[in-house]
Amino acid sequence: MTPAPQPEPPPSVVRELILTGPPLKLALPDVCARCGQPATKRLYWEKVIASYDSDSGYSHEVVASRAPFCRPCLEQHEREIRRMPLWKQLLQMFRSRLMFSAVLAGIATTIAAIQLVPNPVTAQWSDVIMFAGITGFFALISLGSLLGAWRSTRAHRVPPLTTIAGSFSFSDDLSEMFEGERHRYVIVNDVFFEALLAANRDKVWKPGSERARRASRLRTALYVAGGVAVAVILLWDWIQPWVRVEW
């Protein structure tokens, strides 16, 4: 059997492009992101990036993307990818604190099921309702905690990027307040770079654009308003006699 042709190596010069919006919203050309040949399929893959939330601070977030590839490159991707076995994925759930409540609720469900199981001969409807209500209550808590632990540990189950998927990679969200999401894309093939740029010219981020200037003005106004509010709070005892109204 004739072996499948190998993908052409990418050029040594890596090009970058900053585009607005999430990766899944990009317009993708029918060009292989690795070798520049006509693409046959969109490859769905995930990447872990850093994200910031005002309540929880910095954390990790899984962002999905799609990229077009030709058949030889897709075959190379399947040879390189290292997916985590299911039993290891399940063990990753114990990284979440929700597993504590899941295990306790599971034990409570088992104990309730053993202790309250009604006798099929002498059981009353009230016994059946009590059995179903108590066991169902703890079972729902356990199931909800398991689902929460599965979702919260998703970042630990994402396989590392292959050389194929990594040929169209992207950075963390680079946006500041009021700017909207944007990412820096790293592209290794010139043909794909030009095709992607042509399909997404309206999404290219320009630091001097009206959108960027408007976001900068809004941030400045917010910072000034916050500074004034902090100054008023700190100086309230001093300015209170001047603003007090006698009734």
Secondary structure, 3 states (H helix, E strand, C coil): CCCCCCCCCCCCCCEEEEEECCHHHCCCCCECCCCCCECCEEEEEEEEEEEEECCCEEEEEEEEEEEEECHHHHHHHHHHCCCCCHHHHHHHHHHCCHHHHHHHHHHHHHHHHHHHCCCCCCCCHHHHHHHHHHHHHHHHHHHHHHHHHHHHCHHHHCCCCCCCHHHEEECCCCCCCCCCCEEEEEECCHHHHHHHHHHCHHHECCCCCHHHHHHHHHHHHHHHHHHHHHHHHHCHHHHHHHHCCCC
